[in-house]
Every structure is written in C-alpha cells, then in structure tokens.
Amino acid sequence: MRYVSTRGGAPVKRFSEILLEGLAPDGGLYVPESFPKVDLARFRGKSYPALAHAILSQFMDDIPGLEALVGRTYTKEIFGSDDVTPLKTLEPGLHLLGLSNGPTLAFKDIALQLLGNLFEKALEQKNQTLNILGATSGDTGSAAEYALRGKRNVNVFMLSPRGRMSAFQSAQMYSLQDANIHNLAVEGVFDDCQDMVKQVNADAAFKEKYRIGAVNSINWARVAAQVVYYFKGYFEATRANSQEVSFAVPSGNFGNIYAGFVARAMGLPVHKLILATNENDVLDEFFRSGRYRPRKAAVATSSPSMDISRASNFERYVYDLLEEDGAKVNKIFASGEEADLSLIPRAGFVSGRSTHAERIATIKSVHARYGVVIDPHTADGVKVGLEHREQGVPLVCMETALPAKFADTIREALGTAPARRAGFERLEELPQRFKVLKPEAEVVKRYIEAHAR
Ligand SMILES: *Cc1c(COP(=O)(O)O)cnc(C)c1O
C-alpha cells in the first residue's frame, strides 16, 4: 500500500514510513493511494483478531509479524471479551456497538492499544527512542498513556487542562506511576495545551533533538484500526451480506466516522453514516449546508470529548469529495478559513446535533425503555441516530465511552451514580502523580529537556 498526502505535495510513502511521522511535510494528512476492495463473504464469521488482521494487513503490508502483534492487542484480557466490540441489541433493528471496553473505558483504546504496539516494534527495529508530546481534554491522553506505559523506548508528555476533566478522567491519568509517563497539568484550558504542543513542534531544531512524536488522531494507523469494528458490528447486526446497515457516530475530530467512510469504500454495505455533534456543531453544519466554518474555540459541554472547533480528520474526507485534488484541498485547509462546498454532493452522510438537555433526556429514555445506562457521548449519537432511523435498516449506534467516566452527568439524568467496573471502585483515592505547569511553550520545553530519554 502506498500513501500520498491530501495536499498533493509530499513524496509517496509506505506504511512503515508514515507510522511515526504525523503530518506530511506539505502540511497534509497521509491517505492510501486507493482503498482496497474486500470480499465480505470471506470476512463473515472471523474472530475479532482474525478480522483485524485481514483488514489491517491491507494497509500495513510492510510490517513483519503483524498477525502476532494484532493477536496480542485484541485480547479478552485487554478488552473484556473475545468479541472485543460486543453488540448489544436494544430492540430488533436497534443496537449499541460497545467500543469502550478497553483499559480506559473509551473507544480510543481500540486504536491506541494497536498504535502502542506498532510504535514499540518500529522503534525497536530502528533502535530509536521517541518522546510523545500530546494535549488531551480527557480520553485521548489516558488511552495513549495506557497504551504506552512501561514501554522501554517511548516517553509520554501529556498536557491536560488542570481541573477541567471529570474526576474519573484525571484520576485515570494521574494515578499512573510508570516512569515513562509524564502528566503535565496546565493552568489553562484545552486550547492552551494544544497551542503549546503546536509551538513546541514549530521549533524544528528542538523537535529533532528530542525526537518529538505524536499519537494524535490523524495517524493513519488509528483510522485503519477503527475500520475493523465497522465490519465486526455489521456482521453481528445482519444475517446476510446483502443487507444495508446505518451507523450513528458521536463525532469530534471526524476520526471514528471517517473509518466508517473507509469501510464503505472497501465494500461494506453501509446505508447512512449518521454524524452526531454536541453544541460544537461545525460538522453538523457542514453536512446540512455544505459550508465548512471552523470556529475560533470550542465551548465546554457535558460530552467533552467532542468539544472541538475544527475536525482534524475532516481533511481526508474533503480530499475524497474533491476527487483527490491536492491543490484544492490545500487552498481550503492551509488557510483555515471558511469553505463553501455546497455544490458537491455529500452522499451517504446525514447529521444532527444534540444539546445538554437532549443528552440528559436520551440517557433517561434509553434507561427507562431498555434498562441500559449510556454515557453522554453515546447519548448524542443515539439521539441523532433515532432522528434518522429508517424502517427496515438496522441502526448501529456507536457506544464511545462507558458511563462510569461521566458520573456527574449520569447522576443528573438518573439520580444515581453509574456502576463501576471491577478494579475501578477506588480510582480517585489512588495516589496521583502530575506536575503543574504554566501555559507557556518554553516551560514545557524545559520540562522535556530535563526528562527526555
Ligand atoms: C474522541 C471521542 C469522540 C469523538 O471521536 P472522533 O473520532 O474525534 O470524531 C466521541 N466520544 C468519545 C467518548 C471520545 O472519546
């Protein structure tokens, strides 16, 4: 598989070359030159690891030992069941796909557990070390840390906005005692954290000297890992490969739903991809109007992992919409300004948005009707999914986090705290290890200089 940049100005590369790289040198994102077509009949009935290997080997065809690596990533020990992403049927034709049974109880584990193992292997082969610098508003940071903790050739420096995450989310990150994990609690908001990462990366000499890397959602390996569960969910929700299914996806950076787009391009019979946003509705606006209007800043909501002002993976989809015209993509995304794409058909997607009151109402009604507690992000997806549900088309709603992570919102909706999985009962009481930093790039650079390996 060969990879090209969405902005058309970077050399063609193999997967092993883009794995550790992040953005392409022209500022674009790497995408496969073409999407492989698959034979569904050969995929139905496979176990999760076997399915994952069948799909991932198409994208990662220059990674020796991929099958074993995938096999030790997608296990019952790490994801709680042999199914990895179990399908729960609420009523005939309405399902929840459980993507959040990994170590940090959010769907990002599915991609990051794989990425951690891929990084470790690649760095071992090159005899290199890497210092991952990231910013998190909650779920990405913990998923990255749990994927990379204890790995010998990687350090993680994770910036988080001090006091802005749920108590569970910060306890999950800050309680890690592994020496290679550095939690940096920034006296600011998420945007400050992200700006600091950008500024450090803009210092090319520093970046090279300290081998600064990233695990952000634009990494192609993360997209590829997420393609797998669309197939898995499809097979669980259907009897025959002639049946179409719709997926409702709570969206922020457009990574999850873009994987559904890739699955469809590979031949999965997807009827509609139903995109749900919260009050940060830049993507909903795009799919309704064709106008892309990135915002200055996100507003804080009760589905915080979807609080984004511009969606990083969206560029990959626009590259496809614009028929792989890198110059046009560059014009839109290099400027960061508004774009009007209303004349280009946006087939196969529908969208909607959800407010705090609607999340609460959805959590309540799903609980009353089906006896199932869903988290606020999943609730955004269910709310919008039901608005677009069609007779005779099974609807699979992506469960992107477990309710235990967002106890305050669940208490507001249901009057009681959500159940905790075994092992998480006293999480907030564990000793925490983090360093408070001022929101300045120089401060984080000094910290990295003192602690990088
Ligand atoms: C990251 C996240 C999302 C948004 O996913 P994207 O791939 O950024 O669109 C939704 N829900 C939860 C719980 C998340 O952690």
The ligand as an SDF file (V2000), in Angstrom:
LIG
                    3D

 15 15  0  0  0  0  0  0  0  0999 V2000
  -12.8260   11.0300   20.9490 C   0  0  0  0  0  0  0  0  0  0  0  0
  -14.2370   10.7310   21.3130 C   0  0  0  0  0  0  0  0  0  0  0  0
  -15.2970   11.0220   20.4360 C   0  0  0  0  0  0  0  0  0  0  0  0
  -15.0930   11.6950   19.1000 C   0  0  0  0  0  0  0  0  0  0  0  0
  -14.4570   10.8530   18.1620 O   0  0  0  0  0  0  0  0  0  0  0  0
  -13.7480   11.4700   16.8650 P   0  0  0  0  0  0  0  0  0  0  0  0
  -13.0190   10.3500   16.2470 O   0  0  0  0  0  0  0  0  0  0  0  0
  -12.8290   12.5570   17.3630 O   0  0  0  0  0  0  0  0  0  0  0  0
  -14.8210   12.0160   15.9830 O   0  0  0  0  0  0  0  0  0  0  0  0
  -16.5720   10.6630   20.8230 C   0  0  0  0  0  0  0  0  0  0  0  0
  -16.8050   10.0870   22.0270 N   0  0  0  0  0  0  0  0  0  0  0  0
  -15.8200    9.8100   22.8890 C   0  0  0  0  0  0  0  0  0  0  0  0
  -16.1540    9.2030   24.1970 C   0  0  0  0  0  0  0  0  0  0  0  0
  -14.4910   10.1140   22.5650 C   0  0  0  0  0  0  0  0  0  0  0  0
  -13.5130    9.8350   23.4440 O   0  0  0  0  0  0  0  0  0  0  0  0
  1  2  1  0
  2  3  1  0
  2 14  2  0
  3  4  1  0
  3 10  2  0
  4  5  1  0
  5  6  1  0
  6  7  2  0
  6  8  1  0
  6  9  1  0
 10 11  1  0
 11 12  2  0
 12 13  1  0
 12 14  1  0
 14 15  1  0
M  END
$$$$
